[in-house]
Amino acid sequence: MAIKRHSIFKRKNVPTDFELKQKELLKKSEVSLWLDGYDDLYSDFDPRPNSQRALSQDFLDETKRATRYGNNDQLQLNLLIEEKLRDKREEEIITKRLHDHFEKNFRQIQKERNKVITRGTTFIVIGIICLFLAAFLVFKYTRLNNWVNFLLVVLEPAGWFLAWEGSNIALYRSRDMTPDFEFYQKMSKCEIKFDSY
């Protein structure tokens, strides 16, 4: 009676050299994006040279999605392109263009965010001053005349409005800018590399 022996060394699901190289490339960096060509990085509607061309919104959206959970200090963006399409000079231009874009946008959003926080804080301070003035008038003038009544009618609602609106601006509007702020902050520090597949 013949006994069937099953080899534990069957070659099922053994990855090919291409698949191994793919896995190795993807482990190298936190974020890897496949490109069909360098034009994938740029807007199709911009005819300027690559050193000045606007970046593709699709590329930026995909990068934003891919980097959402990356570490700020160690982020590396690895752009994968077919070996025969690679051009070192073009990659240097693109790397510089990407760094310039991310740094410029980071500085711009940081400036806008600081303005929003400053405006909100200013509103809060002015609102609190109005409320203190209203309280001071009530305690200082026990008998209220027409002018004091008028000032109270103006100062109290103005104080509350400015304090609440300032809080809204400083807390919520600045928070709405946080995703873009964090994205460009990460990307302004990230290392950008090209590799072949």
Residue pairs with C-beta under 8 A, 6 or more apart in sequence:
15 23
21 197
22 197
25 32
25 78
25 80
25 195
25 197
26 32
28 76
28 78
28 195
29 76
29 77
29 78
29 193
30 67
30 70
30 71
30 74
30 75
30 76
31 63
31 66
31 67
31 70
31 75
31 76
31 77
31 78
32 78
32 79
32 80
33 59
33 62
33 63
33 66
33 77
33 78
33 79
33 80
34 80
34 81
34 197
35 41
35 79
35 80
35 81
36 82
37 81
37 85
38 50
38 81
38 85
38 87
38 90
38 94
40 56
40 59
41 55
41 56
41 59
41 79
41 94
41 98
42 50
42 53
42 54
42 55
42 56
42 59
43 53
43 54
43 55
43 56
43 57
44 56
45 54
46 53
46 54
50 90
50 93
50 94
50 97
51 93
51 96
51 97
53 97
55 97
55 98
55 101
63 77
63 187
64 179
64 183
67 75
67 77
67 183
67 186
67 187
67 190
68 183
70 186
72 182
72 185
72 186
72 189
73 189
75 186
75 187
75 189
75 190
75 191
76 190
76 191
76 192
76 193
77 98
77 187
77 190
77 191
77 192
77 193
78 193
78 194
78 195
79 94
79 192
79 193
79 194
79 195
80 194
80 195
80 196
80 197
81 194
81 195
81 196
81 197
82 196
82 197
83 196
83 197
86 194
86 196
91 194
94 194
95 192
95 194
98 187
98 192
99 188
99 192
102 184
102 187
102 188
102 190
103 188
105 180
105 184
106 181
106 184
106 185
106 187
106 188
109 177
109 180
109 181
109 184
110 181
110 185
112 177
113 174
113 177
113 181
116 169
116 170
116 173
116 174
116 177
117 170
117 174
119 166
119 169
119 170
120 166
120 167
120 168
120 169
120 170
120 171
120 173
120 174
121 166
121 170
122 166
123 162
123 163
123 165
123 166
123 169
123 170
124 162
124 163
124 166
124 167
124 170
125 166
126 162
126 166
127 158
127 159
127 160
127 161
127 162
127 163
127 164
127 165
127 166
128 159
128 163
129 159
130 155
130 156
130 158
130 159
130 162
131 155
131 156
131 159
131 160
131 163
133 151
133 155
133 159
134 151
134 152
134 155
134 156
134 159
137 148
137 151
137 152
137 155
138 144
138 152
141 148
144 152
